[in-house]
Structures are given as C-alpha cells and as structure tokens.
C-alpha cells in the first residue's frame, strides 16, 4: 500500500469546481427569488 501524507494532494481543480458550483447555485437562487417576487407583484 502506498504511503499517504495528509495535505499533499493538489486540490486546485476541486476548489475551482466547487467555486463554480457555488456561484451557479447563488445566481440560480437569486433568479428564482426575483421571479417569485415578480409573480407576486404582477399576477393577481
């Protein structure tokens, strides 16, 4: 079995993927909230 040293793995790609995912989720949440507010205002 190979020896593993904690913290020796390069995680730049995973960090970039997570940052992109969080950006997507944040923007999607804002768009959904705006749509709900607009529907509450204009659809009666």
N, C-alpha and C positions, 0 to 999 in steps of 0.2 A: 504494500500500500504506500502511496506517495505521502510524503510529509507535507502538511499544510500549515502555513503561517497565517494567523489571523490578520486581516488587513492588507494582504499582499496582492489581492486581485484588483485589476483595473476595472473600475465601475463607471467610467465616464459615459459609455453608451447607455447604460441603465439609468443614470442620472438624467441624461438628455431625454430619454424616452418618458421618464416619469414627469419631467418638467413640461413636456409637450402634452402629455395626458392631462395634467392638472390645468394647463391653460385651456385645453379643449373643454373640460368639464366646467370650468369657471365661465367661459364665454357662453356655453350652451345654457347654463343655469340663468345667466343674465338675460339671454334672449327669451327663454321660457317665461321668466318673471315679467318682462316687458310685454310679451304677448298677452299674458293673463291680465295685466293692468289695462291694456288697450281694449281687451274684450269686455272687461268690467265697465269701462267708460262708454264705449260705443255700442255695445249690444245690450239692449234693454227690451 
